[in-house]
Amino acid sequence: MKRVPLALMLSALPLLSSCGDEETPLAPYREDILEVYTDADGFASHLLRDDGTRLTVANRVGSLPADTSYRVVALYVEEAESVRLSSLSQVLAPLPQTYLHGTSMADPVGVEAVWSGGGYINLRLALKTGGLPHAFGFDDRGITAGAGGSRTLHLTLLHDQGSDPPYYTRTAYVACPLYPYADNLKAGSDSVMLTVPTADGARTWKFAYPVTHHPGTCCPTP
């Protein structure tokens, strides 16, 4: 099973549930950021929530790269022993890397929420846009030593708005994968600091280095 470190944003798949009688209660839809896994034929086979819960997909949602996992925003209904997917949209999850010294991609973003979960730092951003593409990355600024042998990884969100005019605001999700640091950081003792450029200057969030899957804790303010 291969991971996709950086991929283009997928358009939401069309709604798959049908309308019923007006007196029928609406199904209890749930929206999560989680992992979707595809089978050998490119159909979504199961979802993995950040708390480690595995959910089998009952309906056939296909046209995806086969035998792959993605970070996605999923809208679904839980059934007895499975889920029925209504839509998927891929979350950009570029692998952290060390960029050339002096690289500037510090166009500001609005931050609606930042939280850790599932082996990622997850961001819900408010972007000023006219509909053109934006570029994102995570700059690895190195690991520093602290008291008692603890270590801290320093990351910076890079954002290039390009020539996109700020006509309106839309929500975008970006996630920073932390699994590349499994051999360098220890869960429970080490930490991660993420710096994000905003209109009010750089803001920084600090998180304990996570295990592979655990419940996310939302931290909307630094």
KEKOL-51275 format. One record per residue (C-alpha): residue number from 1; x, z, y. Coordinates in pm, whole numbers, always signed. Example, Ala and Ser with C-alpha at 12.3 -4.5 7.8 and 13.67 -1.06 7.14 Angstrom:
REM residues 2
+-----+--------+--------+--------+
! seq !      X !      Z !      Y !
+-----+--------+--------+--------+
!   1 !  +1230 !   +780 !   -450 !
!   2 !  +1367 !   +714 !   -106 !
+-----+--------+--------+--------+
This chain:
REM residues 222
+-----+--------+--------+--------+
! seq !      X !      Z !      Y !
+-----+--------+--------+--------+
!   1 !     +0 !     +0 !     +0 !
!   2 !   +160 !   -112 !   +323 !
!   3 !    +87 !    +23 !   +670 !
!   4 !    +37 !   -193 !   +977 !
!   5 !   +255 !    -37 !  +1251 !
!   6 !   +136 !   -263 !  +1533 !
!   7 !   -155 !   -502 !  +1524 !
!   8 !   -394 !   -675 !  +1756 !
!   9 !   -718 !   -500 !  +1842 !
!  10 !   -994 !   -605 !  +1605 !
!  11 !  -1334 !   -692 !  +1746 !
!  12 !  -1607 !   -462 !  +1625 !
!  13 !  -1774 !   -599 !  +1314 !
!  14 !  -2143 !   -684 !  +1359 !
!  15 !  -2403 !   -416 !  +1296 !
!  16 !  -2486 !   -420 !   +929 !
!  17 !  -2791 !   -193 !   +913 !
!  18 !  -3137 !   -343 !   +958 !
!  19 !  -3428 !   -222 !  +1171 !
!  20 !  -3699 !    -33 !   +991 !
!  21 !  -4046 !    +94 !  +1070 !
!  22 !  -4084 !   +243 !  +1416 !
!  23 !  -4188 !   +578 !  +1266 !
!  24 !  -3878 !   +596 !  +1043 !
!  25 !  -3618 !   +843 !  +1181 !
!  26 !  -3291 !   +689 !  +1290 !
!  27 !  -3003 !   +732 !  +1047 !
!  28 !  -2750 !  +1001 !  +1152 !
!  29 !  -2458 !   +782 !  +1257 !
!  30 !  -2111 !   +931 !  +1289 !
!  31 !  -1816 !   +789 !  +1482 !
!  32 !  -1460 !   +890 !  +1389 !
!  33 !  -1101 !   +781 !  +1431 !
!  34 !   -966 !   +764 !  +1077 !
!  35 !   -791 !   +546 !   +819 !
!  36 !   -961 !   +256 !   +642 !
!  37 !   -816 !   +120 !   +318 !
!  38 !   -883 !   -229 !   +186 !
!  39 !   -883 !   -355 !   -170 !
!  40 !   -712 !   -659 !   -321 !
!  41 !   -994 !   -885 !   -195 !
!  42 !   -980 !   -766 !   +167 !
!  43 !  -1291 !   -547 !   +154 !
!  44 !  -1299 !   -194 !   +295 !
!  45 !  -1283 !    +31 !    -12 !
!  46 !  -1268 !   +381 !   +137 !
!  47 !  -1216 !   +583 !   +453 !
!  48 !   -985 !   +881 !   +492 !
!  49 !  -1077 !  +1133 !   +760 !
!  50 !   -810 !  +1343 !   +928 !
!  51 !   -920 !  +1653 !   +736 !
!  52 !   -829 !  +1474 !   +411 !
!  53 !  -1188 !  +1386 !   +311 !
!  54 !  -1202 !  +1058 !   +118 !
!  55 !  -1521 !   +852 !   +163 !
!  56 !  -1611 !   +554 !    -54 !
!  57 !  -1757 !   +254 !   +132 !
!  58 !  -2088 !   +146 !    -22 !
!  59 !  -2146 !   -186 !   +158 !
!  60 !  -1913 !   -485 !   +153 !
!  61 !  -1719 !   -518 !   +478 !
!  62 !  -1459 !   -790 !   +434 !
!  63 !  -1242 !  -1054 !   +600 !
!  64 !   -963 !   -797 !   +638 !
!  65 !   -601 !   -821 !   +519 !
!  66 !   -591 !   -713 !   +156 !
!  67 !   -440 !   -391 !    +19 !
!  68 !   -368 !   -242 !   +361 !
!  69 !   -447 !    +70 !   +564 !
!  70 !   -547 !    +76 !   +932 !
!  71 !   -615 !   +330 !  +1202 !
!  72 !   -968 !   +252 !  +1320 !
!  73 !  -1271 !   +376 !  +1508 !
!  74 !  -1550 !   +364 !  +1249 !
!  75 !  -1924 !   +397 !  +1298 !
!  76 !  -2094 !   +489 !   +972 !
!  77 !  -2375 !   +674 !   +797 !
!  78 !  -2296 !   +924 !   +522 !
!  79 !  -2502 !   +883 !   +206 !
!  80 !  -2510 !  +1090 !   -114 !
!  81 !  -2161 !  +1007 !   -241 !
!  82 !  -2049 !   +730 !     -6 !
!  83 !  -2075 !   +590 !   +346 !
!  84 !  -2235 !   +277 !   +488 !
!  85 !  -2021 !   +116 !   +758 !
!  86 !  -2183 !    -30 !  +1069 !
!  87 !  -1872 !   -125 !  +1267 !
!  88 !  -1494 !   -103 !  +1271 !
!  89 !  -1256 !   -153 !  +1560 !
!  90 !   -883 !   -124 !  +1510 !
!  91 !   -684 !   +137 !  +1702 !
!  92 !   -348 !    +20 !  +1835 !
!  93 !    -82 !   +228 !  +1661 !
!  94 !   +265 !    +97 !  +1756 !
!  95 !   +554 !   +269 !  +1583 !
!  96 !   +777 !   +470 !  +1818 !
!  97 !  +1112 !   +307 !  +1888 !
!  98 !  +1402 !   +342 !  +2127 !
!  99 !  +1365 !    +92 !  +2410 !
! 100 !  +1651 !    -42 !  +2621 !
! 101 !  +1760 !   +193 !  +2896 !
! 102 !  +1575 !   +109 !  +3216 !
! 103 !  +1274 !    -49 !  +3046 !
! 104 !   +978 !    +11 !  +3279 !
! 105 !   +626 !     +2 !  +3139 !
! 106 !   +476 !   +286 !  +3339 !
! 107 !   +150 !   +145 !  +3471 !
! 108 !    -89 !   +441 !  +3501 !
! 109 !   -376 !   +511 !  +3264 !
! 110 !   -669 !   +749 !  +3282 !
! 111 !   -660 !  +1011 !  +3006 !
! 112 !   -995 !  +1118 !  +2862 !
! 113 !   -857 !  +1309 !  +2563 !
! 114 !   -535 !  +1364 !  +2366 !
! 115 !   -533 !  +1532 !  +2025 !
! 116 !   -334 !  +1551 !  +1702 !
! 117 !   -476 !  +1464 !  +1364 !
! 118 !   -406 !  +1268 !  +1050 !
! 119 !    -35 !  +1243 !  +1119 !
! 120 !    -92 !  +1085 !  +1462 !
! 121 !   -118 !  +1180 !  +1825 !
! 122 !   -442 !  +1014 !  +1932 !
! 123 !   -531 !   +909 !  +2286 !
! 124 !   -863 !   +806 !  +2437 !
! 125 !   -778 !   +623 !  +2757 !
! 126 !   -971 !   +488 !  +3054 !
! 127 !   -816 !   +156 !  +3155 !
! 128 !   -871 !    -36 !  +3477 !
! 129 !   -913 !   -395 !  +3366 !
! 130 !  -1049 !   -737 !  +3437 !
! 131 !  -1050 !   -829 !  +3070 !
! 132 !   -689 !   -943 !  +3021 !
! 133 !   -454 !   -794 !  +2756 !
! 134 !   -246 !   -481 !  +2814 !
! 135 !    +77 !   -391 !  +2631 !
! 136 !   +146 !    -45 !  +2485 !
! 137 !   +435 !   +122 !  +2309 !
! 138 !   +586 !   +463 !  +2241 !
! 139 !   +942 !   +522 !  +2359 !
! 140 !  +1147 !   +761 !  +2142 !
! 141 !  +1350 !   +970 !  +2389 !
! 142 !  +1524 !  +1170 !  +2117 !
! 143 !  +1508 !  +1514 !  +1955 !
! 144 !  +1631 !  +1831 !  +2126 !
! 145 !  +1717 !  +2167 !  +1968 !
! 146 !  +1542 !  +2487 !  +2073 !
! 147 !  +1552 !  +2857 !  +2000 !
! 148 !  +1558 !  +2971 !  +1641 !
! 149 !  +1654 !  +2632 !  +1508 !
! 150 !  +1332 !  +2462 !  +1616 !
! 151 !  +1342 !  +2098 !  +1725 !
! 152 !  +1129 !  +1893 !  +1966 !
! 153 !  +1069 !  +1519 !  +1956 !
! 154 !  +1020 !  +1361 !  +2301 !
! 155 !   +796 !  +1054 !  +2324 !
! 156 !   +668 !   +855 !  +2622 !
! 157 !   +367 !   +625 !  +2629 !
! 158 !   +462 !   +284 !  +2769 !
! 159 !   +189 !    +77 !  +2936 !
! 160 !   +215 !   -266 !  +3096 !
! 161 !   -101 !   -387 !  +3269 !
! 162 !    +52 !   -724 !  +3344 !
! 163 !   -158 !   -934 !  +3579 !
! 164 !   -488 !   -777 !  +3474 !
! 165 !   -691 !   -690 !  +3787 !
! 166 !   -856 !   -343 !  +3805 !
! 167 !  -1216 !   -462 !  +3829 !
! 168 !  -1382 !   -210 !  +3596 !
! 169 !  -1301 !    +74 !  +3355 !
! 170 !  -1316 !    +54 !  +2979 !
! 171 !  -1229 !   +300 !  +2704 !
! 172 !   -936 !   +222 !  +2475 !
! 173 !   -789 !   +413 !  +2181 !
! 174 !   -415 !   +425 !  +2108 !
! 175 !   -247 !   +633 !  +1836 !
! 176 !   +118 !   +730 !  +1790 !
! 177 !   +222 !   +745 !  +1421 !
! 178 !   +438 !  +1047 !  +1337 !
! 179 !   +504 !   +971 !   +970 !
! 180 !   +839 !   +801 !  +1053 !
! 181 !   +974 !  +1149 !  +1140 !
! 182 !   +886 !  +1315 !   +810 !
! 183 !  +1255 !  +1340 !   +716 !
! 184 !  +1367 !  +1471 !  +1056 !
! 185 !  +1102 !  +1722 !  +1161 !
! 186 !   +949 !  +2019 !   +981 !
! 187 !   +580 !  +2102 !   +991 !
! 188 !   +511 !  +2448 !  +1126 !
! 189 !   +837 !  +2494 !  +1315 !
! 190 !   +908 !  +2172 !  +1507 !
! 191 !   +703 !  +2009 !  +1781 !
! 192 !   +630 !  +1683 !  +1962 !
! 193 !   +604 !  +1633 !  +2338 !
! 194 !   +423 !  +1324 !  +2463 !
! 195 !   +448 !  +1210 !  +2827 !
! 196 !   +184 !   +975 !  +2968 !
! 197 !   +191 !   +790 !  +3306 !
! 198 !   -123 !   +858 !  +3513 !
! 199 !   -230 !   +793 !  +3871 !
! 200 !   -141 !  +1156 !  +3949 !
! 201 !   +206 !  +1129 !  +3799 !
! 202 !   +344 !  +1187 !  +3451 !
! 203 !   +155 !  +1438 !  +3235 !
! 204 !   +292 !  +1595 !  +2918 !
! 205 !   +123 !  +1734 !  +2607 !
! 206 !   +295 !  +1942 !  +2338 !
! 207 !   +185 !  +1963 !  +1974 !
! 208 !   +311 !  +2133 !  +1662 !
! 209 !   +455 !  +1875 !  +1426 !
! 210 !   +172 !  +1810 !  +1175 !
! 211 !   +143 !  +1777 !   +803 !
! 212 !    +25 !  +1436 !   +681 !
! 213 !   -349 !  +1507 !   +704 !
! 214 !   -519 !  +1799 !   +874 !
! 215 !   -815 !  +1847 !  +1107 !
! 216 !   -749 !  +1715 !  +1457 !
! 217 !   -770 !  +1955 !  +1749 !
! 218 !   -877 !  +1793 !  +2073 !
! 219 !   -668 !  +1883 !  +2375 !
! 220 !   -811 !  +1700 !  +2680 !
! 221 !   -591 !  +1886 !  +2929 !
! 222 !   -213 !  +1957 !  +2919 !
+-----+--------+--------+--------+
